Amino acid sequence: MLKCRYYKKRGNIVDLNESIKSLKGVGDKTALKYEKLKIKTLYDLITYYPRGYIDCSEDKTISDVENDEKAAIKLKIVEKLKVQKIRNKTICRVIAIDKLKNMVEIIYFNNVYIYAALNVGRVYIFYGKVAKDYFSTKITNPVVVKDLGLIPKYHLTKGLSQKNLMMNIKNALYYVEKSQNSLPEYLSLKYKLIDFKTALSLIHSPKNKEEYKIARRSLVFRELLCWQIGLLRLKKEQAMEKAVVLKNLDLEPIIKLLPFSLTNAQKRVVDECVLDCTKEKPMNRLVQGDVGSGKTIVAVLISYLFTREKKQVALMAPTDILARQHHKTFSDYLEKFGVKVSLLVGSLKQKEKRELLEEIKEGEALVVIGTHSLFYDSVIFKNLSLIITDEQHRFGVKQREKFLEKGTGAHFLVMSATPIPRTLALVVYGDLDISVVDERPKGRKEIKTCWVSSKKRDRVFSFVKKQIAKGNQIYFVCPAIEEGTTNLEDVFSYVRLLEKSGFDTKRIGMVHGKMKAQEKNEVMESFLKKEKDILVATTVIEVGIDVKDANVIIIENAEMFGLSQLHQLRGRVGRGDKEAYCILVSDVLNEYNKKRIAVMCKTSDGFLISKYDLSLRGPGDLFGVMQHGDQNFKIANLKIDLNCARICHQEAKEILKEDRMLEKEENKYIKKDVERFFSSDFVVL
C-alpha cells in the first residue's frame, strides 16, 4: 500500500489506466482541459514528456556569459530601487551581485508581485537574457528558478499552467512502483537501461543533460520495443486468418492490352503478389518503388485477377485528385473487360452517392476507388477481397484494421513512392512483406537537373517563358507560405515576383498547406486541365498527380529540403514524353550542400539517393518525406532513434519466438504497453 497525501483515496496501488481525476486537485473542469492535450489517464499524464528544457544546469557568473546569451546565474540582492510608473508601465529595478561581486541590474516590467517577493540579502537563481555594454549589465524579466538543472517546458492549453501540470505529474508518479512497467531484467542489463519509474522521474526533472540522456534512452527503447512487438504480433494475427484464394491466374488477356512491355521488376513483383493470393494466408504486402517505376500497373493487374472471379477491390488514395487519377487508369484497362470501376469521393451529389453505395452493397461495383470516405460505416461491400492503399504512411494501423473488417479474408496491398533501403523498410513496415519495383520503364527520359544561384533567376524566368510558349507547364516550389523573418522564398511573394516579371497573372495558380482541401483540389484541377501555366506551391505537391505537360520544376531555397524530398518533388515532372528539367536554386555553397546538389544532378535513382541520405546525415530527410501522419510516439523519433529501432526489431522477434502471447511474468508489463500503444489509431508513418 502506498501512503501519500496526493491520493484522493487510499488502498492498493491504482492502475495507471485510471482517470487523472483520481489525483487530488483534478476535478471535472481540469480533466476537460487535460483532455485537450489528449491526457485522460494517469499513464497519459506521466508519459506527457517535455517539449524541451531551459538549461539552468551550470552555475555561471556574469563574466562567463556573452552579450544576449540566455543563462541561469546565482545573484544576491543588494538593493531594491523605488518602483517607477511611466504611462501604462510599472518598472521595478533590483541591484544584485554574483559570487565574484559583478553587479547586475534586474528589471521587471508590470510585475510588482515578483519584485515584492525578492528580499535584500537573499540569493536567488535568475534565468534570462543577459544584456551587456561597456557601462552596465542588465537582465530584463528573468524567471526565478528554484534549483539548478534543466527546467522542463510542456505544451499547454488555456487554463492549465506549467506549475500545475508539473505538480500533477509529480503526484501521479507516486502511483508507479519501480517494479511496475519494467522491461525484462535481461534487457535492462544487456542495454544498461534504468527502470521505468526512475526514467520518468529524471525525464520530468533532470539535473543535467547526462541525466536527461540516460532517461530518454531507456524510455525510447521501451517505446520502440512495444511498437515492434505490436507490429509483429499484428502480422502473425493476420497470417492466422483464412483468405480468399484465387484460382484463375491468367494475366495474358490484360497484358496484351498494355501499350508497353512490363519491366523485369514489375513482372517479379506481380509474381510475388499473385503467389500471395493463391494461399489461404492473407497477403500483406508493401510495393515500394521510385517515382514513375510503374507501381500502379502492378495494382491494376492484381485487381484484374480478382474481378475475373467477381471479387470486389477497393483502392484508397490520400486525396480526391489522386483518387480521380487512379479511377481513370483503372477504368482505361478494366472496363474493356466489362468491369465497373466506381469513384467514391466527397464531391458526389447525394443521389449519386446513394446509388453508388447500393451498387457497392450488391457487388455490381467491382472496383471502388476513393479517399477516407471508404472507411465510413455506410460503405458496405458484398465480397471485398482486395484492399489497396496508395501512400501507406497516410493511414493508421487501426484504420487499416477497420478497412480489413469490411471484407472477409481480404488481401492487403500497399503502394508507396518513397524509396527507402530495405533494412530500413523492414523496421518501419514490420507487419508487411516487401516488394521493390527497382527498375525504370524503357524509354522514360531522365530529368535534367541543375543548380543555379538566385542571381541567375532572370535567366531561369526567360527559360520558363520559352517553355510556356511551347505549351509546357511549370512548377515553382517555395519552402514558406508567407513572408517571415527568415530570407526564405514564400508562395505569396513569389506570385507577386512572377507578375512583376511579365508572367500572365490569370495563368498562375497557387497552393499551400493552409488552404482548405477543396480549394487545393480546384487549383490543382485547373492546372491539370491546362487552365494555368504555372503552379506556385509549397511541398503539398510532393505526392501529386500526373500532369503530362508539366516538364519544369524550379525549387527555391533547395538547401532547406532533404535529398529524398527534393527527389519526390522532382518526380512531379517528366511524366509524359517531353524533355523534363529540375532547377535547384540555392545560395548556400558550403561543402555539405555542394555534395547534396551534386548527388541530385548526378542520379535520378531514388534508392541510391536514399542510401546516400543515410550515409550523409542519417534517416532524417527520409522521414521528413514519410512522416505525413500524426505519429503516436511520445518520445521516440525515428530521425535519431533508427538504430535503436533496429535493435528493438530483433529483440521483439526473439521475445515473440519464446512467448507469442506475452504470457510470461517478465513480459506482463510489456503486454500492457503494447495494448495501450495500439489502442489508438497509431500512424506508423
N, C-alpha and C positions, 0 to 999 in steps of 0.2 A: 504494500500500500504506500502511495506517495502522499506525504503530508505537505501541503503547500498552500499558502494564503491566496494564491492566484486562482484556485479552483472555485467554482460555484458550488460544487458538491464534492464530498469525499467518498472514497471507496476504492475499488480496484482500478488499475491503470485503464485509462479511457482509450478506446480505439481511435487511431488517427483519422479515420474516416468520419468521426463525429463532427457535427456542425461547430463552427467557430463561436456560436452563441453559448457554448459550454464554458467559454472564458469569461471571467469576471470583467464587467465593464463593456461587454459586447452584446448589445441588445438588438432588436429588430432593425432599428434605423441604421445602426453602424454596420450590421450584417448586409444591408442593401448596398451600402457604399462599397463594402468589400466585394460584393458580387460583381460590381462594375469592373473590378480588377481580376475577375474570374477566380476569386477566392471564396470558397464555400465551406471547406473543411479545415481541420487543424493541419492536415497534411499539405493542403494548398498553401496555408499560411507559412509553415516552416520551410517550405520549398519555394517561397516567393523571394528569389535571390536579388541582391542589389544590382542596379544597372551600372554602377560604377562606385568609385570611392574618392573622398577628399583625402589626400595624402598628408596626414599630420603625424607621421611616424618619426620624423627626425627633429631633434631638439636644436633648432638653429638660432643663431644670433643675427642681429641686423647686418653685421659685416659679411655674413655668409650669403646674403640674399642680393640678387641683381635687381635693378630697377624694373618695375612692372611684373616682378615674379610673385606668384602666389606661394605663401609659406605659412607654417604654424610656428609661432615664436612665444616663448615664455616671457612675460613682461610684468614688472612690478609697478603698480600705480603709485605715482609720487605726488600728483596734484590733479584736482578736478576743477577745470575752469568754469566760469559762470555761463549758464545757458543763454544763448542768444536767439532772438526771434527776428528774422528778416523776411518780410512779406508773409508768405504762407509756410515758410520753412522754420523748423526748430533745429538749431545747431548746437550739439553737445560736444565739448572737447575735453580730452583727458591726456595728461602728460604721463608717460611711462618710460621705464628703462629696462634694458635686458641685463643679463648677468655680467656683461662687460661694460656696463654703465653707458651704453649707447642710448641716446634719447630718441623717442619717437612720439609723434602726436597722433592720437587716435580720435577720429571724427565720426560722429553718428548724426545722420540727418533724420529728423522726425522719429526718434526712438529714445524717448526720455526714460522708458522702462529699463532698458539695459544700462543706461547711464546711472540711474539711481541705484542699481544693484551692484555697481562696481565700488569697492571700498579702498580708500587710500591705505597703502602699506601691504595690501594683499597681492599675491602673484596669480595671474591668470594666463591661460593659453589662448592667444588670439590667432585666428586664421583669416587671411585676406590678402589682397594685392598690395605690395609694398611700393610706394612711390618715393623715389629718391631724387634730390637735386643737390647742388653744392651747399645749400644752407640748411636743409632740413630733411627729415624722413616722416612720411605720413602713411597711415593705414585708414582707409575710409570704409565704414560699415562692416568691420570684421565680425566673424562668427566667434563666439566664446566656446571653446572646446573643453570638455571635462578632463579627458586624458589624451596623451599622445597615442597615436595609432592611425589606422585607416578608418575614416568615418564613412559608413555606407550611405549611398543615395538610392532611393527607390522611386519607381514610377508611382505617382499618387493620383487620387481623384478628388474632386471638390468635397470639402468637409472632412477629409482624412489627412491628418498631419503626419509628418515624418516621425515626430516624437511618439505619437500614439501607436503608429504602426510598429516601431521598434520595440515599444513596451509590450505590445500584444504578441509579437514574435518571441520575445524573451520569455513571456509567461507560457506560451504554447510549448516551448522546448522542455518544460518540466514534464510533459506527457511522454517524452521519449526516454527510454532506457538505453544504456549502452549496448545491450544485447539485442535491442529491437531494431529491425530493418538493417541488420548487419549482413555483409557478404559472407559466404563460407570462409572459414578461417584460413584454409589453404590458399585462397585467392588473395586475402589480405596480406599474408606472409610473403607470397610469391611476388606481389607487385608493390609491397610496402605501403599499404593503404591503411588509413585510420578509420575508426568506427564511425557509424552514421551520425550519432549524437555529437561527437567531438567535431566532426567535419562541419555540421550545421552551425554549431556554436562559433567556430572560427570564421566561417564564411560571412556570418552576420556581424561579427565584431573582431576582425583580425588586428593584432597589434602591429603587424608589419607585413611587407609583401611576401615574405617567406611563409608565414602562417596562411596567407591567402592562397598561395600556390599549392601548399600541402592539402588544404581543404578542398580546393577546386578539383585537383587531380582525383581525389577519392570520389567526389560526387559525380564527376564526369564519367569515371569508369563505371560506377553503378548505373547511371542513366543509359549509357551506350550498351552495357551488357543486357539490361532489361529490354532495350529496343531490339537487339539482335535475337534474343531468345524469343521475343514476341513474333518477329518476322518468320523465324524458322519454324516455330510452332504453327503459325498460320499456314505455312507451306505444307506441313505434314497433315494438318487437318483437312486442307483442300484435297490433298492426294488420296484421302480415305473416302471421298465422295465418289459416287458412281456417275460417270459422264456419258453423254451421248456418243455413240461410236459410229463413225462414218463408214459406209460400205462402198459407195461409188466414188472412186478416187481418180476418175479420168478427167484431166485438165486440158486435154488436147483441143476440144472444141473452142474454148475461150482463148487459149494461147494462139490459135490460128488467126484470131481476130486482132491480135495486138499489132500495132503499126511499127513495132520494133522487136528486136530479139532480147530475151532476158539475159542479164549478165550471169556469170557463174555464181556470184554471191547471192543473187536473187533466187536462182534455182536451188542453191544449198539451203537457204532459209525457208523457202516454200516446202522443201522436202522435210525439214525439221518440224515445221508446223503440221504438215499432213500426217507425219508419223505420230505426233501427239494426239491427233484427232481419231486415230484408229485404236486408241487404248481406252480402257474404262476409267482411267485416272484423268481428271480434267486438265487440259492444257492451261498452264500459267506461264506465258512466255513474253519476254520483252524483246521487241525487234528494234534495235537501235541502229541508226545509220546517219551518215552525213547528209547535209542539205543536198537535195537533188539525186540521192542514191537510188530512189525508186521503191521506198517502203510502202507507199500507198498501193502500188500494183500487187504487192505481196498480199495485202489485206483484201484486195478485190478478188484475187484468185482463190484464197481460202474461203471467202464468203460465197463464191460461186458453188463450191462443193456442198455447202450447207443448203443453199437454195435448191440445188438439184434434188435434195431429199425433203424438200418442203419444210425445212427448219428455218426459224427466224434468226436474223442477225441484227444487232444494234451497234451503232458506232456513235460514240460521244466525243465531240470536239469542244475545245475551250471557248470558242467564240462563234457567233452567228455566221460571220463571213467564212470562217474555216469550214463550218458545217455545210454551208451552201456550196463551197468548192468541192468538198467530198461528195456531196449529193450529185453534182454534175458528173464527176469522174465515174462514180459507181453506176449512174444511170446510163452513161455512154456505152458501157460494156454489158451490164447485166440485163438491161431492158431488151436487148436483142434476143435474149432467151426467155422473154415473157415474164421476167421478174419485176414486180412492182417495188420501186425504190422510193420511199416516202421521206419527207423532210418535216421534222417537228421542231419549230422554233417559236420564240415568244411573239413574233410579229404576225402569226396566223390569226385570222378572224375566228370568232367563237364557233361559227357554223362549220368552218373548215376544220377546226381543231376537233370538234365533236365527231365529225365524220371520220377523221383520221384515227382517233382513239378507238372507234368501233372497228375499223379495218385492222388495226393492230391486235385488238382483242380476238377478232375472228380469224386471224392468221392470214388475211388477204395481203397485208403489207409485209412482205418477206424480209425486206431490208429497211430499217428505220434509222435515219441519221438525225442527230440533234445535239443540243447542248445539255446543260444541267437539268433541263425540263424532263429529260428521260428518267430522272430519279423520282419524279412525282408519283404519289400513290395512284393517281388517276390513270397512269400509263400501265396497262395490263397486257402482257403478251400471252399468246396461246401456247407457243412452244419455243421460247427464246433459248437458243442453243450455242450461239457465239456472241461474245461481247468484245468489242474493240474500243479502246480509248486512245485518243491522239494526244500526245504530250502528257504522259502519265503524271508528271510532277504537279499537275494542276488538281489532281484528285486524291482524296484521302483514303486510308485503309478502310474505315467504316463505310465511306461512300461506296467503295468498291464492293464490300460485302453486301451492302443493301442492293446494289445493282445485280449482283450474282443471285440474290434471292428471287429476283424476277423471273429467273429461268430455273429449269430442273436439270441438273448435271451440265450446266453451261460451261463452255470453254472460254478462256480469257486471253486476249491478245492485246499487248500494249505497244504503241509506236512512239518512239522518241527520237527527235532530231538533234539531241545533244550528244555528240560523240564523246564518250569518256573511256579511259582504259579499262580493260576487262576486270583487272584486280579491284579497281575502284567500284565498278558496276556490281560486282559480287557482294560487296559490303553494303552498298546503298540499296540495291534491289534484292535483299536477302531472301525474299519469298518467291522470286521469279527465276525461271530458266532464261538464259540469254542467247539471242541470236544476233549476229552482226552483219549488216549489209555494208561491206567494206570495199566496194568496187563501184566506180562511176560508170553510168551507161555510155556506150560508144557514141562518139560524135558530139558529146556535150563539151562545149568550149570552156577553156579556163577563163576565169575572171581576172582581167589585167588589174593588178593592184600597185599603187604607187603612193609615195609620201610627198607632200608639199608643205611649205610653211604658210602661215596666214598672209604673208606679204605677197604671195602669188595668187591670192583669191580672185583678183581681176581676170587672170588667165583662166582660172577654173570656171568662172562665170561665162567667159567667152566660149569655152569648150561646151558648156552646158547649153548655151543658146544654139549652137550648131547642131547639137544632138536633138533638141526640141524641134528644130527646123526639119529634121529628118523623120519626125513623127515618134520620137522616143520619149520616155518619161523618166523623171529624176526623183530620187530620194535625197533629202538633206537631213542628217541626224545631228541633234544637239543634246548635250548632257543635261541641260537645265530647262525648266519650263518658263520661268520668269526671271527678269533681271535681278541679280542679288549682289552681295558684297564681293563675291569672287569674280574673276575675269573669265568665267566660262560663258560660252555662247548659249543663248536661250532661244526657244522657238519664237516667242513674240517679237523680240528684237530682230531675229533673223528674217522673219517675214517682211519687216519694215526695210531691212537692208536690201532684200531682193527687189522690193518695189522701187527703191531708190536707184537700183542698178539696171532698171529698164525692163524687168520682167512683168508680164501681164498679171495684174492683181487678181483678176477674175479666174485665172488659171492656176492659182496657188492654193493648196489645201494645207490644213494644219491639224495634227492630232497629238495629244499628250495624255498623261495618266490622270489628270484631274477632270477630264471630260467624262460625261455620262456615256455608258456603253452604246446607247442608241445614236448619240452624236458622233462617236468614233466610227460606228458602222456606216453612217450616212456619208462621212468624209471618205472613208475607205472605198465605199461603193462608187462614189463619184470618180475616184482615182482609177478604180478598176474599169469603169465604163468610159474612161478616157475623157471625162469632162474636165479633168485637171491634168496639167502637165507636170506639176511639181507638188511633192508632198513633203512638208517640213514637219519633222516628228522627233519625239524622244524615243527611247528604246521600246516603246509599246509595239513597234512594228517587227521586233525580232522574231516573234512567232506570228507570221503573217500569211498572206495569200499569194497565189501565183499571178503576177501581173506581167504578162508576156512582153509588153513593150517597155517595161521598166528595165533599163540597161545601165544606169549610172547611179551610184550611191556615193555621196560625199559625207564623211564622218568628221565632224568638227571636234576639237579637243580630244583627239584619238587616244592620248595618253591617259585619259580618265576611264577608259574601258578595259576590261580584261581581254586577253587574247581570244578566248573562246567566245566571248560576247561579240567582239569585232568580227569573228568568223560567222557567227549567226546572223549578224546584221548584213554582212557581205552576201549572204545567201538569199537576200531579198531580190537580187538582180541575177541576170544570166539564166533565167528560167525559160527563155524562148530560144530562138536560133540566131539571135543578134549578138554581135560583139559586146561584151559587158565590161564595165570599169568600176573599180572601187578606189576612191581617192581619200587617203587619210591625211587630215590637216592637223598639224601639231607644231608647236614652237618649243617643246621641251626636248632638248637634244642631249640629255645625259646618256651614258653608256647603256644603262638598263633599258631605256626607251628605244635606243637605236637597235638593240638586239631584238626587241619585240616587233618593231616595224619591219626589220629585215626578214623575220620569220613569216610575217603576213604577206610580204611581197614575193617571197620565195616559193611558198606552197599553198595549195587550196585544200589540202588533206586535213580534215577536221580532227582525225585521230592523231596525226603527227603533231598538230597544234596543241591538242590537249595533253599529250605526253610532254611536250616542251613546256607547257604551262606548269605542270607538276614539278619538273626539274628546275624551273626558273624561280618559282615562288610558291609552290605548294598548290593545293586544290582550290584556293580562294576564288580565282577567276571562274573556274568551272561552276562552282556553286553560286557564283554571282548570277550566272545564266539560269541555273537549275532551280534555285530556291524562289519560286513564284508564290508557293503556298505559305500559309501561316503555320510554321513548324511548332510542334508541341514540346520540343526540347526546352527544358527550363534553364539548363546551364551549359550543356554541351554545344559545341559549334563545329560543324564538320570542316569549316575552313582551317581550323587549327588543331582539331582533335581527330583527324583521319587515321593517324597511326594507332591511336587508342581504339578507334572503331574496328580496325583490322584485328587487333588483339582480341577484342571482345567477340568478334565474329567467330574466331577459332575456339575461344573458351565456351561460348554459347553452344557450339556443336558438341563439345566434349560433355557439357552438363546434360544436354538432352539425350546424348547417347546412353548415359548411365541412368538418367531419371527423366523419362519423356514427359511424365505428368507433373514433375516438380513436387513429388510427394515426400521426399526425404526431409528430415528435420532441418538440415543445413540450408535447404533451398526454400523454406516456407515463406521467408520474408521477400525473397526474390519473386516468388509466385504472386504475392500480393501486389508488388510494384509493377509487375508485368500487366496484371489485370487493370491496375489504375491507369497505366500508360496507354493501353489500347481501349479504354472505356470511352474516351472521347474520339472524335474523328481525327486521328493522327495523320497529318500530311507528311509523308516521308520526305518529299522534295518539294 
